[in-house]
């Protein structure tokens, strides 16, 4: 039984070329099928699809699928393709309980001519009646959809007029004629029941089943015979008046080829007779490289315009299919001669196009080109043009442009690029042309009058050319990161300031390919729930699609990296149930009381590699089955990234659709183990993206445990230790992503791919500051108290390494990720002025200089709200401050990028006011009689400072020492003032910075903000003449001392010093019993210096002793008190003798006084004269005598007798 397929080749294809390609690339064997032919999942199987109404025989002839088809992961490139042929493969090893199955890919028996197997250049059937399907060897075949064929109409003399839209404005018209007694119906598969005719399946190439398959749903490219009746076995299908028009117009000098091939092997005694108005040539055979297959014997006639091909082998020998071509026929026919009434055949018609496809890849946009798009197109003068959609990133293709090309002749096609950038110089444009998948040399890119970039290529018949434009924006240079250094006075902290050194993340205007290597682990969930629906597909199918696009984009990135050592590498890790240390895609069986289940091992499927095709093939083979042991998946990610390159950026993309568990439900232990494994990865510098596909997914939510878990795994929370202990979220991070459908998932993977494979930010950032001699860390352990905060107010210190070495502090970024765009990271630490700052300021001020040596804080050096630095006097806080980073593909040392701002800090000084007071020796404050001035000196820490201050009456006896630096103890010392004793109040002054800043917290006020008072009191000294310094003695002449004798002596100031101080008391007495009859005056205290004179004499009492002459001697005592109020000197001189006679200042040590006793006769006790009277009488007589004798009388001598 044979089915004939007729194919028209537009442009033709030489026998040698096509047959050679087929011979070289067709597989050696076609796997034997079971004895039941399976239908495709997309085919109608009810046998009621004949346009002309089939008879009862045909109604039951539809092929049915087998219920026993074994599903296996070894079916080739795509588990979702060729499902109808799953039974044909049938070679997967069955697994016993818990046995491991290796799902290594096997050759796909449908693959023919692999060099032309490029899905990107296979057109679809959209907008035309072409059915692009069947063997890949003829991928450019436009199978003519014969759904409208009606054998009854075609039997009429006029035949059936039919048209087929070939696409691209081309329309084929012909008249279909049918002769024969059998019914012929259009179908996508044979219309007979292979269970009745087992010889037709498993041993022969069958159109729609083997060799040609995957026709779109509802398409019917083949015409099949129904079962014959008696001898009425033959059928002839003839197409006449074949023409092709373009947009309704005839095409001049059209040359094309028709290809005729049977759709099912020609068996024993069956004949296929091909006729054409043009020469017929064999195009090829299917399969051609398997010696087990036999083919009908072709016999040409009628100048090769007729080929009769007769089957010679029985059903026991596998039969292949012949393919023929004829050039620009106006008429073709196929006669199907059957060996008996049960033998059935079929025919199909199609056109082989040469094709052209335009492709464009856009690698980012230049800055300020947010609305810019690009598109690629292809045009041919005869075929017209097709364009891709306009895109701003990623890749797009045009539809396939069908091109009429004559055999042996090439046509020119133009690939062009359109875009609307303001400046094309911001972009690099490259072009790569391929012919049947092979890169071919291309001419240089040119620009036409419409500013379109274009390249012309030629295409031969049955070839597909592709023109691929790649538009890469010139990297928008990151340039130097925005970075600033500022200072802020810390309120309420005295002399403490906070220094701020920041750096702001920036994302480049383009997504340029990285120069830093990147190693990525894709950790994918393959649990049983991944087979659940996701829109119109399954979660696993959506994941495969997204992952493969991710890998394709990565491959495109790698293509632009010249250094193989810097290419992006990717590893594939799957997780589900138990762990396996082997590398592969293995499963095991679990038998339970309610069934046997297949589980995926959690394992590394592919180690790190830059072979994205191999990874894509592995993704294709993933199947769903098992639990969700996410902790095992992250453990395997850690293992595979252990072999990451030392200089590589490490990334994990963690995908899951369900709760972490070892069976079902949310398992806290599995979740926390996963978070712990993620923490280990993050601590090693790995960035983790988590992608969730589940209901209620919300990255901003951490209250619901699954969202908390996904956040904890991701780099959103670098320090999360459990899903309940997240730590602080990183600002600007977007590491937990979600998707609700296939398209959204693809976008998520694309966003991740764009982020991790682009140098669009600053990495390896280190902030460094070295303090000057005028600043020091305010804290004892600054590395522990310093912090890093963001402009969002978040403390992210844990994401930075902070170290202090001497006066240098550094903060280095832990993560290898670029700083997020627009996020400012600020290193903050507290400083204070050094003692040197205070001392130098004070020293400068005291030498009549500016305290800060005229240093002014640079512009913009104040933190927000601060006003102590910019344009303000102060000391620079740093010797150097710099920023190290990597960006624009270069590493910049710290010395390359200095902080321009130079903040200053300020100091304060104090002052001492000296208050002078004068006191006399009497303790009373005095205002006059003091020295004209007094000088004070200042000691600092018990050392002479060399500074002096003077107080005078004009200064109100005040002096001051100003601009005294804190941190010292000061002592005021008065230069000695003669005659005065000095007393100090608060003589020692210890000044601290805290006291100064508390007194005046304004940093811009520095001088003498607090004053201390030292009171210096000068009290006049007292000079004391010691007791005993002035002595008197008493003697009696004329009698002995009697009991009761007592004589008094006084001392008094002379007229020249009437107020001279006196002893207390100012008199002494000498009595009978006084030792040596001597007495001493008491001490005399002098309060001022000078010379003091005294008179010492005896005082005659009122009750004088009768007969005793009291001494009238006088002594002058002179006391000299020196200016320093030292010990007085005393001198005694007698100025009168005992009779009162003046004598010539005779020095004496003791003032001596002698009293003389005069005896008197006894007188009567009564009626007589008293002693005094008698004495007077006697004296009168004696005096008379003297007067008579001398010139002077007794009275002139002023003597009186008692």
NORWOHU-V877850 format. One record per helix or strand. SS is the DSSP state (H for helix, E for strand). FROM is the first residue (numbers start at 1). TO is the last residue. If there is no record, write none. Layout:
# NORWOHU-V877850
SS,FROM,TO
SS,FROM,TO
This chain:
# NORWOHU-V877850
E,3,9
H,15,25
H,56,59
H,83,89
E,101,102
H,114,116
H,119,121
E,130,131
H,136,138
E,141,144
H,151,154
E,160,167
E,170,180
E,184,187
H,198,200
E,204,204
E,206,207
E,212,212
E,222,225
E,229,229
E,232,232
E,235,246
E,249,250
E,257,264
E,271,276
E,280,286
E,294,294
E,297,301
E,306,310
E,319,319
E,321,327
E,332,337
E,346,352
E,354,363
E,374,380
E,384,387
E,391,391
E,394,397
E,401,403
E,411,419
H,424,426
E,427,435
E,438,440
E,446,447
E,453,459
E,464,473
E,482,489
E,496,504
E,513,513
E,518,525
H,528,531
E,533,534
E,537,538
H,539,559
H,564,566
E,569,575
E,579,579
E,586,592
E,595,600
E,602,609
H,612,620
E,628,628
H,630,641
E,649,656
E,661,661
H,668,683
E,686,692
H,705,713
E,722,722
E,725,725
E,736,738
H,742,756
E,758,758
E,763,771
E,775,777
H,782,785
E,787,790
E,795,795
H,797,799
E,800,805
E,808,813
E,824,833
H,835,845
E,856,857
E,862,862
E,870,870
E,873,873
E,875,876
E,878,887
E,890,892
H,894,896
E,898,898
E,904,905
E,909,919
E,925,925
E,933,940
E,943,952
E,958,965
E,968,974
E,980,985
E,988,991
H,993,999
E,1010,1020
E,1023,1025
E,1031,1037
E,1046,1053
H,1055,1057
E,1067,1071
H,1075,1077
E,1078,1080
E,1084,1086
E,1090,1099
E,1108,1109
E,1114,1121
E,1129,1136
E,1142,1148
E,1150,1157
H,1171,1189
H,1194,1197
